[in-house]
Amino acid sequence: MKITKDFLEKYNKPGPRYTSYPPATSFTASFEKDDYIKYLINSNNQKPENISFYIHIPFCPQRCFFCGCNTTALETNEKIKKYIECLIKEIENVTEHIDKKRKVTQIHFGGGTPNSVEFKFLKNIIEKIKSIYTLSSNCEIAIECNPAYLELNDIDDLAKMGFNRISFGIQDFNAEVLSAVNRKPSKYPVEQIIERTRKNNFKGINIDLIYGLPLQTPESFENTIKKTIGIYPNRIVTFSYAHVPWFNEEQKKLEKYKLPLPEEKLSMLATALNLLTENGYEFIGMDHYAKSTDELAIAKKEKKLHRNFQGYCTKETTGQVLAFGASAISQLAGAYSQNFKNPDKYISLIENTGFATERGYTLTNDDKIRREIINEIMCNGYIDFTEIAKCLNFSVYEVKNAVDFSSDKFKEFENDKLLTIKGDFIQVSETGMLVVRNIAMAFDPLLKIEDNKYSKTV
């Protein structure tokens, strides 16, 4: 894929990542516990029938200055124990309202640093889920790990618990870069960790990287990409660092270092894209790459790719998301529900009321149409208005009206060969997938770009 600096600069504009539609910035405090319970019950008769569990472990032994996740300092073992007990209680309370015949196709542990807590806590959570539900034969059980706090025998223990996908937050192989962002390097050579993971037959091994960090240069990041290719994980993610100190004050600490210039950051993106696609990886979308034999690459070709707050997945394994823990967001067919972010507040509410709902959002019919269209564009790079209308039981007119569709909105994209429109069918080109967030925004009539609200799209 050939991309130019002028092209990247043209489309490098602020916009939502559309992990959900509408984005979490639309959630309101008027959505309460009773609303959540109502939509949990409704979800039993809605699609998808499958269930995805998200478990949020917010604790980190050391907070990275770049991080925008909902995390907190690692607490005492007693405090962590209480948090896990409340999380399990929340699972029990929520699943009282969910049909036990529904299959679980995903369990994802995120954070925070899930591997920083005692593994017996992770085991307790998995055993609780298994005691309530049947896991599908291809259920994906995944965990995000910081290799700075990972022993080699930890990988053996995770495999015994049933984990089959693991994501390693490497971020960069340059020790100076990691030091600048207050992140410890891997405790063991990454090659050794990956080898141990492969010996334990994990079906998925991911490496996460970030470009645009202090002290990074196009040359140093190229070295990181080449080293990652040498390790050859199933999937590689190259996140773009969003410097938003007005949201995250910790990021101000990075300003004493040299942050890459915009043109340097765009060069890192181009280098990663070219090197990865030349070495056996398919560009999935935005910042994700997968081996051509990986299920995500196959799903992309078959137009069966999906996406939720946890990342890309296949339509076969996706499900309505039940999320547990502080800040966790449940994604139901008819609504979103988010828990309080503060772990102490979360614990108090679970102990006293059984739920910790802070805010949420009830989807209208127009929202559901927009969600489907934006998800198809973001994941599969195509739209068939007739197919979507049939799937959602609306007319083509209603579908187009919900997104305020006009071919005039897409002329510039067409002129730049980022997509083609033929009747009721829209196909995004390979280059267009690089700026697919920009294309998705054209289907969002409610979008208002406000200063300092969104990160840039490239």
Secondary structure, 3 states (H helix, E strand, C coil): CCCCHHHHHHHCCECCCCCCCCCHHHCECCCCHHHHHHHHHHHCCCCCCCEEEEEEECEECCCCCCCCCCCEECCCHHHHHHHHHHHHHHHHHHHCCCCCCCCEEEEEEEECCHHHCCHHHHHHHHHHHHHHCCEEEEEEEEEEECHHHCCHHHHHHHHHHCCCEEEEEEECCCHHHHHHCCCCCCCCCHHHHHHHHHHCCCCEEEEEEEECCCCCCHHHHHHHHHHHHHHCCCEEEEEECCCCCCCCHHHHHHHHCCCCCHHHHHHHHHHHHHHHHCCCEEEEECCEEEECCCHHHHHHHCCCEEEECCEEEECCCCCEEEEECCCCEEECCCEEEEECCCHHHHHHHHHHHCCCEEEEEECCHHHHHHHHHHHHHHHHCEEEHHHHHHHHCCCHHHHHHHCCCCHHHHHHHHHCCCEEEECCEEEECCCHHHHHHHHHHCCCCCCCCCCCCCCECC
